[in-house]
Amino acid sequence: MFGDENVTMNKQLPDNIMAGDEDQNGHFISKEKAIFQNLEYSSAKESDSAAMSWINSQKLGDFVMNKMIQGSGDMLTVTNRSNDKVVAHIPTSGGNVGEAVKSGREAKEAWGKMQGHIRARHLYSVTREVQKQGKLLAVMECISTGVAVRECKNVMLANLVQTLYHFTGWAELSPEVKDCQSRGIVAVLLPEVDTLTQIAQQVVPALAAGNCVIVSPSAPLPALLFASLCVTAGLPPGVLSVVVGDKARQVLQCD
């Protein structure tokens, strides 16, 4: 799925070929052929190095109060579905669900009573941050789903941005929409293969209506990256939380 880095072309001619030299058959080498014969590949644009750098720089765990919180207990092994390599181990104790609910309760009053156009500003800021980090998101989607990175970049990213802009408009128009009001805290339980677009389709409408959201993803990396970008974009603490693992999901279902 990804291009190899620092790949050098298999040369049949010596290094540093110059225009006007002769090849092995006694033919003169043109300027263009000399350029291409000496050409080396740089790092592939679709390399997973940026995504792996982000994964390795984070202490991955539940995302509560705008920061990662590592728990204890069973470790969830996350693999790159494009090549089946292990990319991360995430603790899944389920013990941070209470903290996520508490932070949501603390944030829901201010977020729910915020004027619609101000909530829309926050969500537009999230959308712009997603656009800035489009390449990173596309590669993370490839790692999570196994879909070709080109399709993630050309199709998924466009659908994600369109979804964000569409539902952010709901926040702008919420005062004019009948029965559009905050319900408090919303739990979003995502399916086995959850794409970034699915995350946005479930999370952003709830945020636009003034709800705080707790996400329980099956594939945690895209959801954790999305939550991290929301923090960078200035989303208030407690508005969006992510809890990882089956235990956390069971707690949310019971509550």
C-alpha positions in Angstrom: 0.0 0.0 0.0 2.9 2.3 0.8 5.9 3.2 -1.4 9.3 2.1 -0.1 11.6 4.9 1.1 15.1 5.6 -0.3 14.7 3.2 -3.3 17.4 3.4 -5.9 16.9 2.5 -9.5 18.6 -0.6 -10.8 21.2 0.9 -13.1 22.7 -0.9 -16.0 25.3 1.9 -16.6 27.9 3.3 -14.3 27.1 6.1 -11.9 27.5 9.8 -12.9 26.6 9.2 -16.5 27.1 12.3 -18.6 25.4 13.3 -21.8 27.6 12.4 -24.8 29.0 9.2 -23.1 28.6 5.9 -24.8 26.4 3.1 -23.4 27.3 -0.6 -23.4 26.2 -0.9 -27.0 28.4 2.0 -28.2 25.4 4.4 -28.6 25.7 8.0 -27.5 23.7 8.9 -24.4 21.3 11.8 -24.7 21.0 14.5 -22.0 17.5 13.2 -21.0 18.6 9.6 -20.7 21.6 10.6 -18.6 19.2 12.5 -16.2 16.8 9.5 -15.9 19.6 7.0 -15.6 21.1 8.8 -12.6 17.6 9.5 -11.0 17.0 8.2 -7.5 13.7 8.0 -5.8 13.0 10.2 -2.7 10.7 9.2 0.1 7.3 8.1 -1.2 4.6 10.7 -0.7 2.3 8.0 0.7 4.9 6.8 3.2 3.5 5.8 6.5 6.4 7.5 8.3 4.3 10.5 9.5 1.5 8.3 10.8 4.0 6.0 12.6 5.7 9.1 14.0 2.4 10.3 15.4 1.6 6.9 16.9 5.0 6.5 18.5 4.9 10.0 19.9 1.7 9.4 21.8 1.1 7.5 25.0 -2.0 5.9 23.4 -5.0 5.2 25.6 -8.4 6.8 26.3 -8.8 10.4 25.3 -10.5 12.4 28.1 -10.4 16.1 28.9 -8.4 16.8 25.7 -5.5 14.5 26.6 -4.5 10.9 26.3 -4.8 8.8 29.5 -3.1 5.5 29.7 -4.9 2.9 31.7 -4.0 -0.6 32.9 -5.3 -4.0 32.1 -5.5 -5.9 28.8 -3.6 -4.5 25.8 -5.4 -4.1 22.5 -3.0 -5.0 19.7 -3.5 -2.7 16.7 -2.2 -3.9 13.3 -1.7 -2.2 10.0 -4.4 -3.8 7.9 -2.5 -3.1 4.7 0.4 -5.4 5.7 -0.7 -7.0 9.0 2.2 -5.5 10.9 1.7 -4.5 14.6 1.7 -0.7 15.0 0.5 -0.2 18.5 -0.5 -1.7 21.8 -3.3 0.2 23.7 -4.4 -0.5 27.3 -8.1 -1.1 27.5 -9.1 -1.3 31.2 -12.4 0.6 30.7 -11.6 2.5 33.9 -11.8 5.9 32.3 -15.4 5.8 31.3 -16.4 7.5 34.5 -13.9 10.3 33.9 -15.2 10.7 30.4 -18.8 11.0 31.7 -17.8 13.4 34.4 -15.9 15.7 31.9 -18.9 15.6 29.6 -21.2 16.7 32.4 -18.9 19.6 33.3 -18.7 20.7 29.7 -22.3 20.1 28.5 -23.9 23.2 30.1 -21.5 25.7 28.5 -21.4 23.8 25.2 -25.2 23.2 25.0 -26.0 26.9 25.8 -23.4 28.3 23.4 -24.9 30.2 20.5 -25.2 28.1 17.4 -22.9 30.3 15.3 -20.2 30.1 18.0 -20.4 26.3 18.1 -20.1 26.4 14.3 -16.9 28.4 14.5 -15.4 25.6 16.6 -16.5 23.0 14.2 -15.3 25.0 11.2 -12.0 25.2 12.9 -12.0 21.4 13.2 -12.8 21.1 9.5 -9.9 23.3 8.5 -7.5 21.4 10.7 -8.7 18.2 9.1 -7.9 19.7 5.7 -4.5 20.7 6.8 -3.7 17.2 8.0 -5.3 15.4 5.1 -2.3 13.3 4.1 -1.8 12.1 7.7 -5.5 11.2 8.0 -5.5 9.4 4.7 -2.5 7.2 5.7 -4.1 6.5 9.1 -7.2 5.5 7.3 -5.2 3.1 5.2 -3.5 1.6 8.3 -6.9 1.2 10.0 -9.0 -0.2 7.1 -6.5 -1.6 4.6 -8.0 0.4 1.8 -5.4 1.7 -0.8 -3.9 5.0 0.4 -4.7 6.6 -3.0 -8.4 5.9 -2.5 -8.2 7.1 1.1 -6.6 10.4 -0.1 -8.8 11.0 -3.2 -12.2 9.6 -2.0 -12.2 9.3 1.8 -10.7 12.6 2.6 -13.1 14.4 0.2 -16.1 12.7 1.8 -14.8 13.5 5.3 -14.4 17.2 4.6 -17.8 17.4 2.9 -19.4 15.6 5.8 -17.8 18.0 8.3 -18.9 21.1 6.4 -22.4 19.8 6.0 -23.1 19.0 9.6 -21.2 22.1 10.8 -23.8 24.1 8.9 -26.4 22.5 11.3 -24.8 24.3 14.2 -25.1 27.6 12.3 -28.8 27.0 11.7 -29.7 25.2 14.9 -31.7 28.2 16.3 -34.0 28.0 13.3 -34.4 24.2 13.4 -37.5 22.9 15.3 -36.7 20.7 18.3 -32.9 21.1 17.8 -31.6 21.2 21.3 -29.0 19.6 23.4 -29.8 16.2 25.1 -26.7 16.2 27.3 -24.1 13.4 26.7 -24.3 11.1 23.7 -22.5 7.7 23.5 -21.4 6.7 20.0 -20.6 3.0 19.5 -18.9 2.5 16.2 -19.0 -0.7 14.1 -16.1 -3.2 13.5 -14.5 -1.3 10.7 -15.1 2.4 11.4 -13.9 4.9 8.8 -13.2 8.6 9.5 -16.3 9.5 7.5 -18.4 7.2 9.7 -16.9 8.8 12.8 -17.8 12.3 11.5 -21.3 11.2 10.5 -22.0 10.0 14.0 -20.1 12.6 16.1 -20.4 16.0 14.4 -24.3 16.1 14.2 -24.4 15.5 18.0 -21.7 18.2 18.6 -23.5 20.6 16.3 -26.7 20.2 18.3 -24.9 21.1 21.5 -24.2 17.6 22.9 -21.0 16.3 24.4 -19.9 13.0 22.8 -18.2 9.9 24.1 -16.9 7.6 21.3 -16.2 3.9 21.6 -14.5 2.9 18.4 -13.6 -0.6 17.2 -10.5 0.7 15.3 -9.1 3.3 17.8 -6.3 5.0 15.8 -8.5 7.2 13.5 -10.8 8.2 16.4 -7.9 9.1 18.6 -6.2 11.1 15.8 -9.5 12.9 15.0 -9.9 13.8 18.7 -6.3 15.1 18.8 -7.0 17.3 15.8 -10.1 18.7 17.5 -8.0 19.8 20.5 -5.5 21.5 18.1 -8.5 23.2 16.5 -9.6 24.6 20.0 -12.5 22.3 20.9 -13.3 22.8 24.6 -12.2 20.1 27.1 -14.8 17.4 27.8 -16.9 18.0 24.6 -15.4 15.0 22.9 -14.0 11.9 24.6 -12.8 8.5 23.2 -12.7 5.4 25.3 -11.0 2.3 23.9 -11.8 -1.4 24.2 -14.6 -3.9 24.8 -14.8 -3.2 28.6 -15.4 0.5 28.0 -18.1 -0.3 25.4 -19.8 -2.6 27.8 -19.8 0.1 30.5 -21.3 2.6 28.1 -24.0 0.2 27.1 -24.9 -0.5 30.7 -25.1 3.2 31.5 
